[in-house]
Amino acid sequence: MINNLADAFRRAFKNIYESLKEEEIRIVKKGNRITAAYYIDGKCVRHANSKCSKEDNFDFEYGSKLAFKRMWGDPNA
């Protein structure tokens, strides 16, 4: 019974902790590079970049979407 109670407390505190986490996604442009970064509690846990070719016209929306997809591991990005 004590183990069941301890497990219940662990699950409850884990759920509380998960609900208190601060999550944030930042899209940053520097020159012709766009970086998408995913933060949990202020720590970057994943990120990805896209870079505009010198031959292309810069498009912030397209580059942002590309960096975002790459950040999440989209194989088609």
ChimeraX attribute file (.defattr): number of C-alpha atoms within 10 A of each C-alpha:
attribute: neighborCount
match mode: 1-to-1
recipient: residues
	/A:1	6
	/A:2	7
	/A:3	8
	/A:4	9
	/A:5	10
	/A:6	11
	/A:7	12
	/A:8	12
	/A:9	12
	/A:10	12
	/A:11	12
	/A:12	12
	/A:13	12
	/A:14	12
	/A:15	11
	/A:16	11
	/A:17	10
	/A:18	10
	/A:19	9
	/A:20	10
	/A:21	11
	/A:22	11
	/A:23	12
	/A:24	13
	/A:25	14
	/A:26	14
	/A:27	18
	/A:28	15
	/A:29	16
	/A:30	8
	/A:31	9
	/A:32	15
	/A:33	17
	/A:34	24
	/A:35	21
	/A:36	24
	/A:37	21
	/A:38	19
	/A:39	15
	/A:40	13
	/A:41	11
	/A:42	11
	/A:43	12
	/A:44	14
	/A:45	10
	/A:46	15
	/A:47	19
	/A:48	18
	/A:49	20
	/A:50	21
	/A:51	17
	/A:52	16
	/A:53	10
	/A:54	8
	/A:55	6
	/A:56	7
	/A:57	9
	/A:58	15
	/A:59	10
	/A:60	16
	/A:61	9
	/A:62	13
	/A:63	22
	/A:64	22
	/A:65	16
	/A:66	21
	/A:67	25
	/A:68	25
	/A:69	18
	/A:70	20
	/A:71	18
	/A:72	15
	/A:73	13
	/A:74	11
	/A:75	7
	/A:76	7
	/A:77	13
